[in-house]
Amino acid sequence: MTSPHSATIRLLLSTARRAASLIALASLFAACGPPADTPPGPAAVGLDCIAPVLKRHPIDLAPYDAASGRAGDASFVHPLLFNRVFTEFGSVIPAADTSTGNDKPIPQPTYLAPMGTKVRSAVDGVVDRIADVWSTPTLGDVSVMVKPDGLAGRCYMVVEFEHVVKPAVRMGDRVTAGQVIAEVGPLNSQGSQGLGLVEFGILTVAGDGRPLHVCPYAYFDPAVRGAQLAILGRLLADWETFAGDASLYNDGAWAGGVTGCRGGPIKE
């Protein structure tokens, strides 16, 4: 198995290259406007555009079952990178492990699940983009971006499912929450045990044109918010019990008390 140090290097390279890709995307957006499915004219961006439209998680979650070793789609195995089956939005890579010497917050939560696990749309909407992931070109993984229904006026935001493989949709396809859109992509040097991952997030554009990430769990549809936050909280509690470490997920650090959110918006 690749060392944790190598895994951290890969994660940092992925974040840096992804930032470059997103900055290029933001520049294109600023210069040319939003995608073709949006009418011409100035578009609104930023936090005011983000609506509570999420209806579910990108994989199925359930209470941990010791007999199967699963919590829905999540598989409880050792060892795992950072000893976590899920990585929170805003989790920090310590300065000692970054190339800049500064702490680096992670802009998208990450779920680990066995290869072959289906990734499902978290929203009703239209597939806005499917793009190669620049940081891992040899793995064949892609980013699927869905523009959700329910945005006000000319707002622009997408829900992103990154590092997935075998996309089951095409640009322009209409999808519904729960519909299979891809499968989790390979962990490569980030883990072991036949697991894959999906990074999940909400992306808009800040006022200065830079990509802006927000914690997705603050934007569940009110009708499902309680149940979806509860099942995420149960996943984290079950993993801490399995791992024998009750300090892995600190709910006291969650911004606004929202499960899985360790901080506010992150600008690339």
FIROPA-289520 format. One record per residue (C-alpha): residue in three letters; x, y, z. Coordinates in nm, 3 decimals. Layout:
! residues N
<guvo code="ALA" xx="X" yy="Y" zz="Z"/>
...
This chain:
! residues 268
<guvo code="MET" xx="0.000" yy="0.000" zz="0.000"/>
<guvo code="THR" xx="0.125" yy="0.348" zz="-0.079"/>
<guvo code="SER" xx="0.237" yy="0.541" zz="0.228"/>
<guvo code="PRO" xx="0.016" yy="0.808" zz="0.387"/>
<guvo code="HIS" xx="0.282" yy="1.064" zz="0.291"/>
<guvo code="SER" xx="0.250" yy="0.970" zz="-0.079"/>
<guvo code="ALA" xx="-0.127" yy="0.980" zz="-0.046"/>
<guvo code="THR" xx="-0.109" yy="1.330" zz="0.099"/>
<guvo code="ILE" xx="0.114" yy="1.444" zz="-0.187"/>
<guvo code="ARG" xx="-0.135" yy="1.308" zz="-0.440"/>
<guvo code="LEU" xx="-0.423" yy="1.477" zz="-0.262"/>
<guvo code="LEU" xx="-0.241" yy="1.810" zz="-0.262"/>
<guvo code="LEU" xx="-0.151" yy="1.779" zz="-0.630"/>
<guvo code="SER" xx="-0.512" yy="1.692" zz="-0.707"/>
<guvo code="THR" xx="-0.632" yy="2.000" zz="-0.517"/>
<guvo code="ALA" xx="-0.380" yy="2.232" zz="-0.684"/>
<guvo code="ARG" xx="-0.446" yy="2.109" zz="-1.037"/>
<guvo code="ARG" xx="-0.818" yy="2.110" zz="-0.976"/>
<guvo code="ALA" xx="-0.795" yy="2.471" zz="-0.859"/>
<guvo code="ALA" xx="-0.620" yy="2.563" zz="-1.184"/>
<guvo code="SER" xx="-0.895" yy="2.390" zz="-1.380"/>
<guvo code="LEU" xx="-1.170" yy="2.567" zz="-1.188"/>
<guvo code="ILE" xx="-1.003" yy="2.906" zz="-1.222"/>
<guvo code="ALA" xx="-0.989" yy="2.848" zz="-1.597"/>
<guvo code="LEU" xx="-1.357" yy="2.754" zz="-1.589"/>
<guvo code="ALA" xx="-1.441" yy="3.068" zz="-1.392"/>
<guvo code="SER" xx="-1.247" yy="3.283" zz="-1.639"/>
<guvo code="LEU" xx="-1.436" yy="3.124" zz="-1.927"/>
<guvo code="PHE" xx="-1.763" yy="3.185" zz="-1.745"/>
<guvo code="ALA" xx="-1.675" yy="3.548" zz="-1.685"/>
<guvo code="ALA" xx="-1.569" yy="3.602" zz="-2.044"/>
<guvo code="CYS" xx="-1.834" yy="3.402" zz="-2.226"/>
<guvo code="GLY" xx="-2.120" yy="3.369" zz="-1.979"/>
<guvo code="PRO" xx="-2.273" yy="3.051" zz="-1.842"/>
<guvo code="PRO" xx="-2.335" yy="2.733" zz="-2.045"/>
<guvo code="ALA" xx="-2.556" yy="2.723" zz="-2.352"/>
<guvo code="ASP" xx="-2.866" yy="2.618" zz="-2.161"/>
<guvo code="THR" xx="-2.868" yy="2.960" zz="-1.987"/>
<guvo code="PRO" xx="-3.011" yy="3.258" zz="-2.182"/>
<guvo code="PRO" xx="-2.774" yy="3.541" zz="-2.284"/>
<guvo code="GLY" xx="-2.709" yy="3.830" zz="-2.048"/>
<guvo code="PRO" xx="-2.544" yy="3.884" zz="-1.710"/>
<guvo code="ALA" xx="-2.580" yy="3.598" zz="-1.462"/>
<guvo code="ALA" xx="-2.598" yy="3.616" zz="-1.085"/>
<guvo code="VAL" xx="-2.338" yy="3.420" zz="-0.890"/>
<guvo code="GLY" xx="-2.219" yy="3.377" zz="-0.534"/>
<guvo code="LEU" xx="-2.388" yy="3.281" zz="-0.208"/>
<guvo code="ASP" xx="-2.716" yy="3.455" zz="-0.291"/>
<guvo code="CYS" xx="-2.765" yy="3.208" zz="-0.576"/>
<guvo code="ILE" xx="-2.741" yy="2.889" zz="-0.375"/>
<guvo code="ALA" xx="-3.077" yy="2.732" zz="-0.302"/>
<guvo code="PRO" xx="-3.168" yy="2.448" zz="-0.060"/>
<guvo code="VAL" xx="-3.217" yy="2.190" zz="-0.334"/>
<guvo code="LEU" xx="-3.025" yy="1.878" zz="-0.223"/>
<guvo code="LYS" xx="-3.243" yy="1.575" zz="-0.164"/>
<guvo code="ARG" xx="-2.992" yy="1.305" zz="-0.069"/>
<guvo code="HIS" xx="-2.629" yy="1.195" zz="-0.043"/>
<guvo code="PRO" xx="-2.439" yy="1.076" zz="-0.353"/>
<guvo code="ILE" xx="-2.424" yy="0.718" zz="-0.221"/>
<guvo code="ASP" xx="-2.673" yy="0.524" zz="-0.011"/>
<guvo code="LEU" xx="-2.615" yy="0.548" zz="0.365"/>
<guvo code="ALA" xx="-2.762" yy="0.336" zz="0.645"/>
<guvo code="PRO" xx="-2.678" yy="0.239" zz="1.004"/>
<guvo code="TYR" xx="-2.373" yy="0.013" zz="1.027"/>
<guvo code="ASP" xx="-2.442" yy="-0.359" zz="0.997"/>
<guvo code="ALA" xx="-2.164" yy="-0.564" zz="1.156"/>
<guvo code="ALA" xx="-2.262" yy="-0.881" zz="0.969"/>
<guvo code="SER" xx="-2.200" yy="-0.725" zz="0.628"/>
<guvo code="GLY" xx="-1.940" yy="-0.470" zz="0.739"/>
<guvo code="ARG" xx="-2.140" yy="-0.203" zz="0.558"/>
<guvo code="ALA" xx="-2.323" yy="0.118" zz="0.639"/>
<guvo code="GLY" xx="-2.537" yy="0.131" zz="0.328"/>
<guvo code="ASP" xx="-2.284" yy="0.165" zz="0.046"/>
<guvo code="ALA" xx="-1.999" yy="0.261" zz="0.280"/>
<guvo code="SER" xx="-1.763" yy="-0.025" zz="0.366"/>
<guvo code="PHE" xx="-1.599" yy="-0.033" zz="0.709"/>
<guvo code="VAL" xx="-1.244" yy="-0.165" zz="0.664"/>
<guvo code="HIS" xx="-0.891" yy="-0.089" zz="0.784"/>
<guvo code="PRO" xx="-0.664" yy="0.080" zz="0.697"/>
<guvo code="LEU" xx="-0.802" yy="0.397" zz="0.542"/>
<guvo code="LEU" xx="-0.636" yy="0.727" zz="0.455"/>
<guvo code="PHE" xx="-0.655" yy="0.956" zz="0.759"/>
<guvo code="ASN" xx="-0.851" yy="0.673" zz="0.932"/>
<guvo code="ARG" xx="-1.181" yy="0.812" zz="0.797"/>
<guvo code="VAL" xx="-1.455" yy="0.658" zz="0.583"/>
<guvo code="PHE" xx="-1.581" yy="1.013" zz="0.515"/>
<guvo code="THR" xx="-1.396" yy="1.346" zz="0.503"/>
<guvo code="GLU" xx="-1.584" yy="1.659" zz="0.608"/>
<guvo code="PHE" xx="-1.610" yy="1.982" zz="0.414"/>
<guvo code="GLY" xx="-1.339" yy="2.215" zz="0.543"/>
<guvo code="SER" xx="-1.128" yy="1.941" zz="0.701"/>
<guvo code="VAL" xx="-0.776" yy="2.074" zz="0.717"/>
<guvo code="ILE" xx="-0.458" yy="1.922" zz="0.579"/>
<guvo code="PRO" xx="-0.198" yy="2.038" zz="0.835"/>
<guvo code="ALA" xx="0.059" yy="2.294" zz="0.727"/>
<guvo code="ALA" xx="0.338" yy="2.043" zz="0.782"/>
<guvo code="ASP" xx="0.194" yy="1.828" zz="0.501"/>
<guvo code="THR" xx="0.137" yy="2.103" zz="0.243"/>
<guvo code="SER" xx="0.374" yy="2.250" zz="-0.013"/>
<guvo code="THR" xx="0.287" yy="2.606" zz="0.091"/>
<guvo code="GLY" xx="0.348" yy="2.562" zz="0.462"/>
<guvo code="ASN" xx="-0.008" yy="2.672" zz="0.529"/>
<guvo code="ASP" xx="-0.310" yy="2.473" zz="0.642"/>
<guvo code="LYS" xx="-0.522" yy="2.363" zz="0.345"/>
<guvo code="PRO" xx="-0.902" yy="2.321" zz="0.386"/>
<guvo code="ILE" xx="-1.063" yy="2.052" zz="0.173"/>
<guvo code="PRO" xx="-1.336" yy="2.208" zz="-0.045"/>
<guvo code="GLN" xx="-1.550" yy="1.900" zz="-0.107"/>
<guvo code="PRO" xx="-1.657" yy="1.617" zz="0.127"/>
<guvo code="THR" xx="-1.534" yy="1.272" zz="0.027"/>
<guvo code="TYR" xx="-1.716" yy="0.939" zz="0.061"/>
<guvo code="LEU" xx="-1.536" yy="0.604" zz="0.038"/>
<guvo code="ALA" xx="-1.716" yy="0.297" zz="-0.096"/>
<guvo code="PRO" xx="-1.624" yy="-0.025" zz="-0.282"/>
<guvo code="MET" xx="-1.545" yy="0.001" zz="-0.652"/>
<guvo code="GLY" xx="-1.861" yy="-0.053" zz="-0.850"/>
<guvo code="THR" xx="-2.075" yy="0.146" zz="-0.605"/>
<guvo code="LYS" xx="-2.330" yy="0.356" zz="-0.790"/>
<guvo code="VAL" xx="-2.312" yy="0.734" zz="-0.755"/>
<guvo code="ARG" xx="-2.657" yy="0.893" zz="-0.756"/>
<guvo code="SER" xx="-2.765" yy="1.246" zz="-0.832"/>
<guvo code="ALA" xx="-2.840" yy="1.443" zz="-0.517"/>
<guvo code="VAL" xx="-3.073" yy="1.681" zz="-0.701"/>
<guvo code="ASP" xx="-3.329" yy="1.713" zz="-0.976"/>
<guvo code="GLY" xx="-3.177" yy="1.904" zz="-1.264"/>
<guvo code="VAL" xx="-2.983" yy="1.898" zz="-1.590"/>
<guvo code="VAL" xx="-2.632" yy="1.764" zz="-1.652"/>
<guvo code="ASP" xx="-2.431" yy="2.080" zz="-1.713"/>
<guvo code="ARG" xx="-2.083" yy="1.940" zz="-1.775"/>
<guvo code="ILE" xx="-1.886" yy="1.616" zz="-1.777"/>
<guvo code="ALA" xx="-1.513" yy="1.687" zz="-1.766"/>
<guvo code="ASP" xx="-1.193" yy="1.490" zz="-1.728"/>
<guvo code="VAL" xx="-1.023" yy="1.529" zz="-1.392"/>
<guvo code="TRP" xx="-0.692" yy="1.695" zz="-1.469"/>
<guvo code="SER" xx="-0.512" yy="1.567" zz="-1.161"/>
<guvo code="THR" xx="-0.570" yy="1.197" zz="-1.240"/>
<guvo code="PRO" xx="-0.564" yy="1.164" zz="-1.621"/>
<guvo code="THR" xx="-0.456" yy="0.800" zz="-1.623"/>
<guvo code="LEU" xx="-0.746" yy="0.680" zz="-1.407"/>
<guvo code="GLY" xx="-1.022" yy="0.771" zz="-1.649"/>
<guvo code="ASP" xx="-1.222" yy="0.949" zz="-1.379"/>
<guvo code="VAL" xx="-1.442" yy="1.248" zz="-1.451"/>
<guvo code="SER" xx="-1.640" yy="1.523" zz="-1.285"/>
<guvo code="VAL" xx="-2.017" yy="1.528" zz="-1.344"/>
<guvo code="MET" xx="-2.179" yy="1.866" zz="-1.276"/>
<guvo code="VAL" xx="-2.557" yy="1.896" zz="-1.244"/>
<guvo code="LYS" xx="-2.735" yy="2.231" zz="-1.259"/>
<guvo code="PRO" xx="-3.026" yy="2.193" zz="-1.018"/>
<guvo code="ASP" xx="-3.385" yy="2.294" zz="-1.066"/>
<guvo code="GLY" xx="-3.521" yy="2.566" zz="-0.840"/>
<guvo code="LEU" xx="-3.258" yy="2.837" zz="-0.885"/>
<guvo code="ALA" xx="-3.387" yy="3.192" zz="-0.869"/>
<guvo code="GLY" xx="-3.366" yy="3.410" zz="-1.178"/>
<guvo code="ARG" xx="-3.031" yy="3.382" zz="-1.353"/>
<guvo code="CYS" xx="-2.840" yy="3.227" zz="-1.067"/>
<guvo code="TYR" xx="-2.556" yy="2.988" zz="-1.152"/>
<guvo code="MET" xx="-2.453" yy="2.697" zz="-0.932"/>
<guvo code="VAL" xx="-2.375" yy="2.333" zz="-0.995"/>
<guvo code="VAL" xx="-2.370" yy="2.024" zz="-0.778"/>
<guvo code="GLU" xx="-2.046" yy="1.838" zz="-0.852"/>
<guvo code="PHE" xx="-1.970" yy="1.467" zz="-0.832"/>
<guvo code="GLU" xx="-1.595" yy="1.435" zz="-0.884"/>
<guvo code="HIS" xx="-1.355" yy="1.143" zz="-0.936"/>
<guvo code="VAL" xx="-1.629" yy="0.917" zz="-1.073"/>
<guvo code="VAL" xx="-1.610" yy="0.664" zz="-1.356"/>
<guvo code="LYS" xx="-1.847" yy="0.503" zz="-1.605"/>
<guvo code="PRO" xx="-2.078" yy="0.804" zz="-1.638"/>
<guvo code="ALA" xx="-2.434" yy="0.692" zz="-1.713"/>
<guvo code="VAL" xx="-2.551" yy="1.035" zz="-1.832"/>
<guvo code="ARG" xx="-2.457" yy="1.288" zz="-2.097"/>
<guvo code="MET" xx="-2.448" yy="1.668" zz="-2.105"/>
<guvo code="GLY" xx="-2.800" yy="1.802" zz="-2.135"/>
<guvo code="ASP" xx="-2.966" yy="1.496" zz="-1.981"/>
<guvo code="ARG" xx="-3.239" yy="1.562" zz="-1.725"/>
<guvo code="VAL" xx="-3.182" yy="1.370" zz="-1.401"/>
<guvo code="THR" xx="-3.380" yy="1.315" zz="-1.083"/>
<guvo code="ALA" xx="-3.250" yy="1.275" zz="-0.730"/>
<guvo code="GLY" xx="-3.152" yy="0.913" zz="-0.673"/>
<guvo code="GLN" xx="-3.084" yy="0.842" zz="-1.040"/>
<guvo code="VAL" xx="-2.757" yy="0.661" zz="-1.111"/>
<guvo code="ILE" xx="-2.515" yy="0.895" zz="-1.286"/>
<guvo code="ALA" xx="-2.180" yy="0.711" zz="-1.249"/>
<guvo code="GLU" xx="-1.973" yy="0.485" zz="-1.023"/>
<guvo code="VAL" xx="-1.714" yy="0.574" zz="-0.760"/>
<guvo code="GLY" xx="-1.364" yy="0.622" zz="-0.901"/>
<guvo code="PRO" xx="-1.044" yy="0.443" zz="-0.795"/>
<guvo code="LEU" xx="-0.864" yy="0.561" zz="-0.485"/>
<guvo code="ASN" xx="-0.525" yy="0.478" zz="-0.637"/>
<guvo code="SER" xx="-0.263" yy="0.589" zz="-0.383"/>
<guvo code="GLN" xx="-0.520" yy="0.737" zz="-0.146"/>
<guvo code="GLY" xx="-0.637" yy="0.406" zz="0.000"/>
<guvo code="SER" xx="-0.671" yy="0.033" zz="-0.030"/>
<guvo code="GLN" xx="-0.911" yy="-0.256" zz="0.018"/>
<guvo code="GLY" xx="-1.069" yy="-0.222" zz="-0.326"/>
<guvo code="LEU" xx="-1.236" yy="0.106" zz="-0.233"/>
<guvo code="GLY" xx="-1.323" yy="0.400" zz="-0.453"/>
<guvo code="LEU" xx="-1.437" yy="0.752" zz="-0.378"/>
<guvo code="VAL" xx="-1.665" yy="1.031" zz="-0.482"/>
<guvo code="GLU" xx="-1.609" yy="1.395" zz="-0.392"/>
<guvo code="PHE" xx="-1.935" yy="1.585" zz="-0.359"/>
<guvo code="GLY" xx="-1.996" yy="1.957" zz="-0.344"/>
<guvo code="ILE" xx="-2.172" yy="2.276" zz="-0.446"/>
<guvo code="LEU" xx="-1.983" yy="2.514" zz="-0.670"/>
<guvo code="THR" xx="-2.063" yy="2.869" zz="-0.774"/>
<guvo code="VAL" xx="-1.851" yy="3.169" zz="-0.872"/>
<guvo code="ALA" xx="-1.745" yy="3.442" zz="-0.631"/>
<guvo code="GLY" xx="-1.786" yy="3.810" zz="-0.711"/>
<guvo code="ASP" xx="-1.422" yy="3.830" zz="-0.818"/>
<guvo code="GLY" xx="-1.470" yy="3.546" zz="-1.068"/>
<guvo code="ARG" xx="-1.298" yy="3.275" zz="-0.866"/>
<guvo code="PRO" xx="-1.462" yy="2.936" zz="-0.800"/>
<guvo code="LEU" xx="-1.644" yy="2.929" zz="-0.467"/>
<guvo code="HIS" xx="-1.731" yy="2.611" zz="-0.272"/>
<guvo code="VAL" xx="-1.987" yy="2.592" zz="0.005"/>
<guvo code="CYS" xx="-2.068" yy="2.308" zz="0.241"/>
<guvo code="PRO" xx="-2.343" yy="2.110" zz="0.068"/>
<guvo code="TYR" xx="-2.507" yy="1.993" zz="0.391"/>
<guvo code="ALA" xx="-2.632" yy="2.342" zz="0.464"/>
<guvo code="TYR" xx="-2.844" yy="2.324" zz="0.147"/>
<guvo code="PHE" xx="-3.067" yy="2.020" zz="0.187"/>
<guvo code="ASP" xx="-3.431" yy="2.063" zz="0.091"/>
<guvo code="PRO" xx="-3.611" yy="2.139" zz="0.421"/>
<guvo code="ALA" xx="-3.837" yy="1.837" zz="0.364"/>
<guvo code="VAL" xx="-3.543" yy="1.595" zz="0.390"/>
<guvo code="ARG" xx="-3.286" yy="1.798" zz="0.584"/>
<guvo code="GLY" xx="-3.340" yy="1.634" zz="0.923"/>
<guvo code="ALA" xx="-3.327" yy="1.278" zz="0.794"/>
<guvo code="GLN" xx="-3.024" yy="1.337" zz="0.567"/>
<guvo code="LEU" xx="-2.819" yy="1.509" zz="0.838"/>
<guvo code="ALA" xx="-2.917" yy="1.237" zz="1.085"/>
<guvo code="ILE" xx="-2.799" yy="0.952" zz="0.864"/>
<guvo code="LEU" xx="-2.469" yy="1.133" zz="0.800"/>
<guvo code="GLY" xx="-2.426" yy="1.184" zz="1.175"/>
<guvo code="ARG" xx="-2.499" yy="0.815" zz="1.229"/>
<guvo code="LEU" xx="-2.232" yy="0.719" zz="0.972"/>
<guvo code="LEU" xx="-1.971" yy="0.927" zz="1.156"/>
<guvo code="ALA" xx="-2.068" yy="0.792" zz="1.498"/>
<guvo code="ASP" xx="-2.068" yy="0.432" zz="1.372"/>
<guvo code="TRP" xx="-1.726" yy="0.480" zz="1.214"/>
<guvo code="GLU" xx="-1.579" yy="0.624" zz="1.534"/>
<guvo code="THR" xx="-1.707" yy="0.320" zz="1.724"/>
<guvo code="PHE" xx="-1.564" yy="0.085" zz="1.461"/>
<guvo code="ALA" xx="-1.229" yy="0.268" zz="1.456"/>
<guvo code="GLY" xx="-1.215" yy="0.293" zz="1.836"/>
<guvo code="ASP" xx="-1.151" yy="0.668" zz="1.825"/>
<guvo code="ALA" xx="-1.428" yy="0.902" zz="1.938"/>
<guvo code="SER" xx="-1.223" yy="1.210" zz="1.844"/>
<guvo code="LEU" xx="-1.221" yy="1.162" zz="1.467"/>
<guvo code="TYR" xx="-1.527" yy="1.379" zz="1.403"/>
<guvo code="ASN" xx="-1.567" yy="1.677" zz="1.633"/>
<guvo code="ASP" xx="-1.926" yy="1.796" zz="1.615"/>
<guvo code="GLY" xx="-1.828" yy="2.100" zz="1.822"/>
<guvo code="ALA" xx="-1.627" yy="2.221" zz="1.520"/>
<guvo code="TRP" xx="-1.919" yy="2.206" zz="1.277"/>
<guvo code="ALA" xx="-2.008" yy="2.550" zz="1.141"/>
<guvo code="GLY" xx="-2.356" yy="2.653" zz="1.249"/>
<guvo code="GLY" xx="-2.403" yy="2.312" zz="1.403"/>
<guvo code="VAL" xx="-2.450" yy="2.158" zz="1.056"/>
<guvo code="THR" xx="-2.326" yy="1.798" zz="1.043"/>
<guvo code="GLY" xx="-2.022" yy="1.760" zz="0.819"/>
<guvo code="CYS" xx="-1.951" yy="2.133" zz="0.775"/>
<guvo code="ARG" xx="-1.619" yy="2.242" zz="0.924"/>
<guvo code="GLY" xx="-1.612" yy="2.602" zz="0.813"/>
<guvo code="GLY" xx="-1.764" yy="2.851" zz="0.574"/>
<guvo code="PRO" xx="-1.722" yy="2.902" zz="0.199"/>
<guvo code="ILE" xx="-1.387" yy="2.813" zz="0.041"/>
<guvo code="LYS" xx="-1.257" yy="3.016" zz="-0.252"/>
<guvo code="GLU" xx="-1.020" yy="2.841" zz="-0.495"/>
